[in-house]
Amino acid sequence: MYLKNKNVLVIGLGITGLSAVKALEALQANIYLYDSKSEEDLRELFNEIENINMEKFLNGQMPDLEKIDLIIKSPGVPLDLAILINARTKGKEIISDLELYYRLKSGKNLIAITGTNGKTTTTKLVGEIFEKAAYNTFIAGNIGIGILDNVFEIEEKDILVVEASSYQLENTLSFKPQISAIINITPDHIAWHGSFENYIASKLKILKKQDKNDYSILNYDDKILREIGEKNNSNIIWFSKEKKLDEGAYIEDGWIVFRKNSRTSKIIKKEDVQIPGDHNLENILVSVAISCLMGIDIRSIQKSIKEFKGVEHRIEYLGEKKGISFYNDSKGTNPDSTIKAINAIDKPIVLIAGGYDKGSDFDKLINSFDGKIQDLVLLGETKDKIGQAARSKGFNRIHMTKDMEEAVKLSYKIANKGDNILLSPACASWGMYKNFEERGIDFKNIVEDL
């Protein structure tokens, strides 16, 4: 069995680390675990794997890398971590959970979706389309479920839909999905990757190993992807919300259509799409292209899209109080995503933003206000940076707060009947919350208390 009696080091015990440890036990590997946190900090996670034998290196304690055969790195672990630098100098192979899955199972019926924005919504919708079409379907990846969780349950005929982050793709080598999709590419995670060019390179690894037996679904409206697609080795299927295409998924006369081999199929009217925002048309177009390529019946695709209400923490409507509406877009973890949320909601808007600094530039975000943002309520590490960007553009209705509770209560106090209060931070949640889900739940609880 692959990895039997091999010494495998797992770096980082999050969702990915847990699923990797469980898979390695089944593969009869010798498991080593490294994490910068203490055992007490990781107690809840260790409870899930208390019966698995492993050698632990915690609090940054260094293992002997000489005897390690393979390293599985959890996605969020920084590339410049000392243990990784040391491992690379020793020529040790470092892979992600995506890569390990592929080595165990291959890419048959594997659909991998990435992009700066929209990948979670698209992954969820594609999964629902296949489930409702009676396929045995697994959804995993950056959506919060380790891809290795069900690695030994998935059969060749089953469908696996994966949300792949740039962090996960960074450490792939032979990963080759049957269908890949890149929804869009805009600057994000610059501090982690080191540059926008490195970030792009990580995203493009999703299609690097694909060939003429595979499909790559790319955004024709995205200049970066249009240039890349012309040089790619796989079968390119374009999608566009702006242009009628010779082949691919596009919009014509108010219909979302798919055209291939000179045959055009009308899938669904734009007005029948339930999730708000023009940006969500990209997610629908990608989902349509994937489903049509895999032979899903048009009526089944149409029904799934009509019934799809979106994903929690993505422009999620929470209701209203005294004529003031609340929206939770905690998944707005970069400026481009927040711009899309602003465009999806009617003015006037009180925007709650700020969080961990990923090295983003906020000028484009402020430029998008265009009279829609009434007040800007800021919190977190980036509040001064965003505030400075806003003032430089002549926007001065800025309010600084210490935490989410103060931000929500202040927003409600300054809002008027007919206003919309939107949490869309344009930043990651780290430093204040474990993840964007925890941030969104906190926001929802505070709103509910109102």
Secondary structure, 3 states (H helix, E strand, C coil): CCCCCCEEEEECCCHHHHHHHHHHHHCCCEEEEECCCCCCCCHHHHHHHCCCCCEEECCCCCCCHHHCCEEEECCCCCCCCHHHHHHHHCCCCEECHHHHHHHHHCCCCEEEEECCCCHHHHHHHHHHHHHHCCCCEEEEECCCECCCCCCCCCCCCCEEEEECCHHHHHCCCCCCCCEEEECCCCCCCHHHHCCHHHHHHHHHCCCCCCCCCCEEEEECCCHHHHHHHCCCCCEEEEECCCCCCCCEEEEECCEEEEEECCEEEEEEEHHHCCCCCCCHHHHHHHHHHHHHHCCCCHHHHHHHHHHCCCCCCCCEEEEEECCEEEEECCCCCCHHHHHHHHHHCCCCEEEEECCECCCCCCHHHHHCCCCCEEEEEECCCCHHHHHHHHHHCCCCCEEECCCHHHHHHHHHHHCCCCCEEEECCCCECCCCCCCHHHHHHHHHHHHHHC
